[in-house]
Amino acid sequence: MQLRHTGSIIRFEEGLIGFYDFKSFQLIDSDEIAPFRWLQSTDRPEVGFLVIEPSLIVRDYTHVIPHREWESLGLTDSEAGVVLVMCMVGPASSQTTANLQAPLLVNFQKNIAK
């Protein structure tokens, strides 16, 4: 599998739900898993999550995210940020899920997320 790293370490100051000790991640692209991406912990390489941009699943998903959430990342415009959601791949495509209740918001300008 050919992997392409975004090159930057993304810092989750509060960690992730259930993984509070893991603060630094790298987003990895691969043609073999596209349109999914891999969010890899740099704190513990054995920890990673399959993610996808929810706009590929739900139209206008970013509009449901409160403006204050973007502001907390230093963004005044939601278009400047990236939204990702974690996925679980089931044995059949109909059993694959995405966690739309807990999106990951990323400011690539500052390499911070929540």
C-alpha positions in Angstrom: 0.0 0.0 0.0 1.5 3.4 -1.0 0.9 5.9 1.7 1.1 9.7 1.4 1.5 11.7 4.6 0.1 15.2 4.8 3.5 16.2 6.2 2.2 18.0 9.2 1.5 16.7 12.7 -2.0 17.6 13.8 -2.4 18.4 17.5 -5.5 17.5 19.4 -5.0 19.4 22.7 -7.8 17.6 24.4 -7.1 14.2 22.8 -9.8 12.1 21.3 -12.8 10.7 23.2 -11.6 7.5 24.8 -8.0 8.2 23.7 -7.2 11.3 25.8 -3.5 10.5 26.1 -3.0 10.6 22.3 -2.6 14.2 21.2 -0.5 14.1 18.0 -1.7 12.5 14.7 -0.8 12.5 11.1 -3.3 12.3 8.3 -2.3 9.7 5.7 -3.7 9.2 2.2 -3.6 6.0 0.2 -5.2 5.2 -3.2 -6.0 1.8 -1.9 -8.4 3.1 0.8 -9.7 6.3 -0.9 -12.0 8.1 -0.3 -11.0 7.1 3.3 -7.9 8.3 5.0 -5.9 7.1 7.9 -5.5 9.2 11.1 -2.3 7.8 12.6 -1.2 8.5 16.2 2.4 9.7 16.4 2.4 9.1 20.1 1.6 5.4 19.7 2.1 4.1 16.1 -0.2 1.1 16.8 -3.2 3.4 17.2 -4.9 4.8 14.1 -8.4 5.5 12.9 -10.1 5.2 9.5 -11.7 8.6 8.7 -13.6 10.2 5.8 -14.9 13.7 5.0 -18.6 13.5 5.9 -19.6 15.7 2.9 -19.0 12.6 0.8 -21.8 10.9 2.8 -24.1 13.7 4.0 -24.8 16.8 1.9 -24.1 20.2 3.7 -22.9 18.4 6.8 -20.5 21.2 7.8 -23.5 23.6 8.2 -24.7 21.8 11.3 -21.4 22.5 13.1 -21.8 25.6 15.3 -19.7 28.6 14.3 -18.2 28.7 17.9 -16.5 25.3 17.3 -14.6 26.7 14.3 -13.7 29.9 16.3 -12.3 27.7 19.0 -9.7 26.5 16.4 -9.0 30.1 15.3 -11.1 29.9 12.2 -13.6 32.6 11.3 -14.7 30.7 8.2 -15.8 27.1 8.3 -14.7 26.7 4.6 -11.1 27.1 5.8 -11.3 24.0 8.0 -11.6 20.3 7.3 -14.2 18.0 8.9 -13.5 14.3 9.3 -15.5 11.5 10.9 -14.3 8.1 12.2 -15.5 5.0 10.4 -16.0 1.4 11.2 -15.9 -1.0 8.2 -18.2 -3.9 8.6 -18.1 -7.3 6.8 -20.5 -5.9 4.2 -20.6 -2.4 2.9 -24.1 -2.0 4.3 -22.6 -2.6 7.8 -20.0 0.2 7.5 -20.7 3.2 9.7 -19.4 6.7 10.2 -19.6 8.5 13.5 -21.5 11.7 12.5 -22.2 12.6 16.2 -18.5 13.3 17.0 -16.8 15.0 14.0 -13.2 15.9 14.1 -12.5 19.6 13.1 -9.1 20.4 11.7 -7.4 23.8 11.2 -4.5 22.9 8.8 -3.2 26.4 8.9 -2.3 26.0 12.6 -2.2 22.1 12.6 -4.6 21.9 15.5 -7.9 20.0 15.8 -10.6 19.0 18.2 
